[in-house]
Amino acid sequence: MAALPDLTLTPRAVPRKLSVSGQRRSRKAQDFMLTISMFYGIMVSKFFQEDEHHGLPHFHVRYAGSKASIAIDDARVFAGQFPPKQLRLVQAWVEIHRDEPLADWELATVGEQPYKIAPLQ
């Protein structure tokens, strides 16, 4: 089994980001990204104390320039776009690890560091 990368917190590379409405908002001191899992070139991340999706338990995925926000409860894309093949892999990962992303989401929303989650194998 391949080792997961170091999960050290890092400030976001982009100083400002777009909200769901498309308007820019300033970066908060708590706006940190943490990679919680990686598999098949897909990076699964969580932003600390993010409020743009109004409390909907979710995480973010990136793959080859595509980005999306994924709801934990049903693994649907509710923001952004993601390639269908990679989305099916993410959905399988959520099905296998459903309780873990939800626990990580709860930790991150109160500013605590989420745990690493095993990749899809």
C-alpha positions as CSV (number, residue, x, y, z in Angstrom):
1,M,0.0,0.0,0.0
2,A,1.4,3.4,-1.0
3,A,2.0,5.9,1.8
4,L,-0.2,9.0,1.9
5,P,1.6,12.3,1.5
6,D,2.4,14.6,4.5
7,L,-0.8,16.4,5.5
8,T,0.7,19.6,6.8
9,L,-1.6,22.6,6.7
10,T,-0.7,25.2,4.1
11,P,-2.3,28.5,3.3
12,R,-4.1,28.5,0.0
13,A,-2.0,29.6,-2.9
14,V,-4.6,32.0,-4.2
15,P,-5.2,35.0,-1.9
16,R,-8.8,35.4,-2.8
17,K,-11.4,32.9,-3.9
18,L,-14.8,32.9,-5.6
19,S,-17.9,32.1,-3.6
20,V,-20.7,30.0,-5.0
21,S,-22.4,33.2,-6.3
22,G,-19.2,34.0,-8.2
23,Q,-18.3,37.1,-6.1
24,R,-14.8,37.4,-4.7
25,R,-14.4,37.2,-1.0
26,S,-11.2,37.8,1.0
27,R,-9.2,35.0,2.5
28,K,-9.7,34.5,6.2
29,A,-6.9,33.5,8.5
30,Q,-8.6,30.2,9.0
31,D,-8.9,29.5,5.3
32,F,-6.5,26.5,5.0
33,M,-6.6,23.5,2.8
34,L,-5.7,20.0,3.9
35,T,-5.4,17.0,1.6
36,I,-7.2,14.2,3.3
37,S,-6.7,11.5,0.6
38,M,-5.2,10.9,-2.8
39,F,-5.9,8.1,-5.3
40,Y,-5.6,7.7,-9.1
41,G,-4.5,11.3,-9.5
42,I,-7.5,12.6,-7.6
43,M,-6.8,14.9,-4.6
44,V,-9.5,15.0,-1.9
45,S,-9.3,18.2,0.3
46,K,-11.1,20.0,3.0
47,F,-10.9,23.7,3.7
48,F,-11.0,24.7,7.4
49,Q,-13.9,26.7,8.7
50,E,-15.3,27.2,5.2
51,D,-18.8,28.7,5.2
52,E,-19.6,29.1,1.5
53,H,-21.9,26.0,1.3
54,H,-23.9,26.8,4.4
55,G,-23.1,23.8,6.5
56,L,-23.6,21.1,3.9
57,P,-21.1,18.4,4.7
58,H,-18.8,18.2,1.7
59,F,-15.2,18.0,0.5
60,H,-13.4,19.2,-2.5
61,V,-11.8,17.2,-5.3
62,R,-9.2,18.1,-8.0
63,Y,-8.1,16.2,-11.0
64,A,-6.1,17.4,-14.0
65,G,-7.4,21.0,-13.8
66,S,-11.0,20.0,-12.9
67,K,-12.4,21.0,-9.5
68,A,-15.6,20.2,-7.7
69,S,-17.4,20.2,-4.4
70,I,-18.8,16.9,-3.4
71,A,-21.7,16.3,-0.9
72,I,-20.8,13.6,1.6
73,D,-24.3,12.3,2.0
74,D,-24.9,11.3,-1.6
75,A,-21.5,12.0,-3.3
76,R,-23.1,14.4,-5.8
77,V,-21.3,17.3,-7.4
78,F,-23.0,20.5,-6.3
79,A,-20.4,23.0,-7.4
80,G,-17.9,22.8,-10.2
81,Q,-17.4,20.0,-12.8
82,F,-15.6,16.7,-12.6
83,P,-14.8,14.1,-15.3
84,P,-17.4,11.3,-15.1
85,K,-14.9,8.4,-14.7
86,Q,-13.1,10.1,-11.9
87,L,-16.4,11.1,-10.3
88,R,-17.4,7.4,-10.2
89,L,-14.1,6.7,-8.4
90,V,-14.8,9.4,-5.8
91,Q,-18.3,8.1,-5.4
92,A,-16.9,4.6,-4.7
93,W,-14.5,6.1,-2.2
94,V,-17.3,7.9,-0.4
95,E,-19.4,4.7,-0.3
96,I,-16.5,2.8,1.3
97,H,-15.5,5.5,3.7
98,R,-18.7,7.5,4.3
99,D,-18.3,7.9,8.1
100,E,-14.7,9.1,7.8
101,P,-15.3,12.2,5.5
102,L,-18.3,13.2,7.7
103,A,-16.1,13.0,10.8
104,D,-13.4,15.0,9.1
105,W,-15.9,17.6,8.0
106,E,-17.2,18.0,11.6
107,L,-13.6,18.4,12.8
108,A,-12.7,20.9,10.2
109,T,-15.7,23.1,10.7
110,V,-14.7,23.7,14.3
111,G,-11.1,24.3,13.3
112,E,-9.6,21.0,14.3
113,Q,-7.3,19.0,12.0
114,P,-9.0,16.3,10.0
115,Y,-7.5,12.8,9.8
116,K,-6.1,11.1,6.7
117,I,-8.4,8.7,4.9
118,A,-7.2,5.6,3.1
119,P,-7.2,6.0,-0.7
120,L,-9.4,3.9,-3.0
121,Q,-7.5,0.8,-4.0
